[in-house]
């Protein structure tokens, strides 16, 4: 299974009603995925989100490799029981209810820790279409969160669904097998972490580390598929369970597109999204706070200590996941804590599709008033947006 992903944090208005959308091939019904909060991405109903079958929208060649692209509209990482995302096919059409046994999984990846729920990203999985042809098949996508904060009646594991209607046809005998081309980068980038190829018999002992429980950090990054860049400041207080993220986004000419701030109180499970340009605020409900930790989950594979990037000589501890992510951090042997350095994602060809680099990290919060809500947010009455 191969994956292409780019991180995209861009929203001015947030609700909790969005978790999964299918981009290519297009999902049943309406499709809108520009920002977190699209109602079209909220379908927590087995097996196809209560969306009725449609005429097949695309034809696929039996036995061929292909890319399918979907968006995780919110991140619901569950530290103690991480979820997954998968795509499956059924030769039955849901004119009558379908069950899990009617589907065959074609590809699956693990969830990942974004350390903030209001965050969305596109995944492109590479699948091989079955040799069996069909006039009407159902392609099902799932985000299995395993997060109790996302549980609903008859859906205790917080699973979100989407379906696509497809047709699988016999390939032309004269047609040559074509490889699926990876996404093309539009701009060159600074590589945050270099991948390491290890011999199959070479093993590295597991290792994990956490930043200090209270810190202030600044980061910058780029979405290489679009050429857009971003920067943000994060205030993290795991002692008192508060967090704040200030983020700004820029176009390819470095013109400011917009900026916004996320104020999260994990004690009350309330999160406010403040738009300074309009002095407006929306209310949502975050999942429970979890440790900012590298390697604490068995899904984060420690591959060793190496140069943080090709520019600096500093050494970083490095962890990878099966979804294309690489996390790097600088370990402090005296304090037994680590300083986050960067996050990257690479496509199937090994090219970096996006990166984020921390350029400032300081222990503690200089002024706890950074967690004080803007007056607009304190007066917000949009409680219908709560979990």
N, C-alpha and C positions, 0 to 999 in steps of 0.2 A: 504494500500500500504506500502510495506516495501522496504528498500533500503540498499545497501551496497556500500560504496564508499571509494576509497583511492585516495589521492592527489598524483599527479606525475608531478613534474616540471623537465623535462629533455630534453634538446635540444641544439644542437650546431648550427643548421641551421634553420632559421625561414622564413616562408612566410605567407601571409595572407590567403592562399587558403586551409584552413582546419578548420572544425568546428564540424563534427559529423561522427563517424564510429560505425558500429555494429560488436560486437565481437562474441557473442553467442546468437542465432544461427548466422552463418556468413552471412554478407550482400551480395547482388548481386555484381558480378564483383570482381575485385581485392580487397584485404584487407591488408593494412599496416598501423599500428598506433603506431609505436615505438616512434615517435617524433612529436611535432606540425609541421605542414607544409606538411603533406602527401596529395597529390592531390586526393587520393581515398576517403578522408573525406570531400571534397568540392563538394556538390551537392545541390545547392540552387534552384532546379527546381521541382515543384509540378508534381505528388505526390511522385514519386520514383527517383528523381534526374536524369531523362532521362535515367535510366538504364532499359533495356528491361527485360521482365519476363524470368525466368529460371525454369528448372524442380525443384520441391520442394527438398530442401536439407536436411530436417529433418521431422520426424514424431512426432506429439504430441498427447497425450491422452486426449480426450474430458473430460472436467470437472476436470482435474487435476491441481494442483498447480505446478508452474515451475518458474525458474529464467531466466531472459533475461539480457544480459550485453551489454552495449554500452559505448562509450567514447565521452565526450564533449571535442573536440579537441582544442578549444579556449573558454575562458570565456568572454561573451559579456553582463555582468550584466548591466541592464538599471535601474538606481536608481528610476527615476520618473515613470517608467512603467515596473516592472520586468517581465522577460520572464518565460518560462516553458519548460519542456521536457516531451514528452509523447510517448506512444506506443499504436498502434491501429491495428485492424484487419479488412480486407475486404474479403467478399466471392466472389467478382468480381476480375477477373484478368485483369491487365491493358494492354490487347491487344488493347483496346481503352481507351481514357483518362478517368481517375477516378476523382471524386470530393470528398470534405470533407464528404459529406453526405453518401458516400459509405463505410466509415470507422466507427467502433465503438471503442472508446477509452477504453483500458484495464487498464491503470495505468498512472498516471501523477505526476510530482513533480515540485516544483518551482526552478528557477535559484537561484544562490547565489553570493554574492560579493566576488571575489577573490582579488580585489584591484590591479589586474594586468591581462591584456588580455592574455599574452603569458603564459598559464597555462592550463594543461589538466588533466582530472580525469575520472575514470571509475565509472559508476553507475550500480548496479545490482538491477533491479526491480523484485518484485514477482508478477506474474500474474496468473489468473485462466483461463485456456482455455475454450472457450464456449462448450456447450454440442452438438451443431450442428457440424456434421462432414463435411469434404470437401476433395476432391482429390487434390485441389490446391487453397490455400488461400494466401493472401498477408498480411504480417506483416509490418506496416509502423512505422518508428521512426521519430520524429521531434524535432528540437531545435528551439523554437519560441523565438527569441531574443528580439523582440519589440524595437530594437536598430536602430535608423535612420542611424548610421554610417555603418550598415550592409545592408541597403536597396539596392535593385537592381531593374531594370525595371521589372514590373509585380510581384514584390515581396517586397512591401513596409515595411513589418514587419520583414524583415531579417530572413526568415524561412529556415532551412536546413533540408534536407530529406535523408533518406535511407530506403530501403525495403529489405525484406527477403521473399523467397518463401517457404511455409510450407505445410504440409498435416496434417489434424486432423482426427484421427481414433477413432473408438469406443473402449473404454477400455475393457479388459477382465473382464468378470463377476466375476471371482474368484480372481481378483487382488485386494489387499488391498490398501486403500489410504495411500500414503507415504508422509511424510512431507518433504519439501525442506530443506536440511541441510544448515546452514549458512557457510560462508567461515571460514576455520580453521586458527587461528592465528599461525604463526610459531615461534613467540617470544613473551615473556611477555613484558609489557610496563608500563611506568609510566602513571597513569591515570590523565589527566589534569583537568577534571571536572566530578563530580559525578552526574548522573541523579537524578532528584527528581520526585517522584510520588506524585501527589497532588490529593486530593479529587475533584470530579467533580464540587462540588459547590464552591470550593475555588478559588478565583480570585486574580490576582496580577495586580496592576495598571501599565499601560505601562510606560516605562522608556527608555531614550536614552542618549548617551553621545558620545563625539568625543575626540580623542586625540588633542593635540596642532597641529596647522597647519604646523609646521616645526619640524621634529624630526628625530633622528637616532635610529634605533632599531636593535637588533641581536636576532636570533631565532635558535632553533634546533628542530629536529623532526625525526620521523621514519615512514616508511611504513611497517606496521606489517605483511601484506600479503607476502611481499618479504624479510623482514629483512633489507632492505636498509635504510640508514639514510641520513640526510642532515643538513646543516647549512647555514644561510645566513645573510647578513646585508642589511637593507633597509634604504635609505635616501629619506625622503618624504618632499617635499616643495609645499604645496598647495597654498602658497602665489604667488610664481613665476611660478607655474605649471611645476615643474620638478620632476622626480623620478629616482632613480637608485636602482637596485637590484643586489647584488653580491651573487651568490649561488654556493655551492660545494656539491657533492654527493658522497656517500661512499658505498662500498659493505658490505656484512655481516661481513667481517673481518676488517672493517674500513679502507680499502685501498681506496684512492681517485680514483673515476671513471672519473670525469671531473669537471670542474668549468667554469662558464661563467658569464657575466655581461649584464644587460639590462639597457640601457640609454634611457629615455623617455622624450621628449619635447612635452608637451601637448599643447603648443602654436602653434606649427607647425604641430602637429599630426604626428611626426616622432619618431620611436623607433629603436634603433640600438642594435643588439645582438652581443656582442664581445666575441670571443673565444681566451683567452690568450695563449692557448697551440699552436695554429696555427697562432696567430696574424692576424686573419681574422674577418671580420665584415659583417653582413647582415642587410638590412634595411627593416623595416615593418612599418605599420601605425596603431597606437593604436586607440581604441575608446576614446571618450571624458573622461576627468578626472571627478571623482565623489568623494564626501566626504568619508573619512575613518570614518565610523560611525557605532555604534552598536545600534540597536533599532530604527533607523530613518525610516526603511522600516516596514510596517505592517506585512511583511512576517517573520520578526525577532520577535519572541515571548519572552517577558521578563518573566522569571520564578522566579526571586528573587535574593537575596544575600546569598552566602554560601561560604564554604571553597573552595579556588581555586583548591586544590587537597588534596590527603590524606597525603601529606608530610608536607606542610606548614599550618600555622594557619591563614594566610592572607585571607580576605574575598574578593570574586569576585562577581560582577554583572554578570548575566548569561542570555544568549539569545539562543533559539533553533529555528530550522527551520524544515519544513516538509520533508527535504531531508537528515536528519540524522546529520546535522551540529550542533555543540554547540560552541558558542563564549563566551569568558570570558574576563573581563577587571576590573581593579582596579580604582574605582572612587575617585577623589580628590575633596572634598567638597569645598575647598577654591578656587581652580581655575575653578571648574565646568567642568573639563576635565577628561579623563580617560586614563589609561595606558594599552595598550593591554597586555593580559596575555597568552592566548592560544586559539587554535582552535582544536577541535576533531571531529571525526566522529564515530558513533556507528552503528553496524549492527542490524538486526532484533532481535537478542538474547540479545542485550544490551552490547555486547563486543566491545571494541574500536578497530577499524581497522587501524586507523592512528592518529597521534597527532602532534601538533606543539606547542612549548612553547617559549615565549619571555623571555630571561634571562637578557636583557639589554635594557634600554630605556632612552633616554636623549632628553630633549627639545632643539630644534635648530639644525642647521648644523654648525659644527665647521669651515669647510672650503668649500666654495661654489665651489671650483675647482673640487670637486668630480663629478660634473655634466659635466665637460669638456670631450669631446669625445676623445678617443684614435686617434692618427693620421690616423690609418688605416680606422677608421669609417668616419672621416671627408672627406676622399677621395673616399668613397664608391659611386659607380655609379649604384648600383642595384636598380634603381627606379621602375623596373617592379614589385618589391615586395610590392610596396605601395598600400594602399587602393585606 
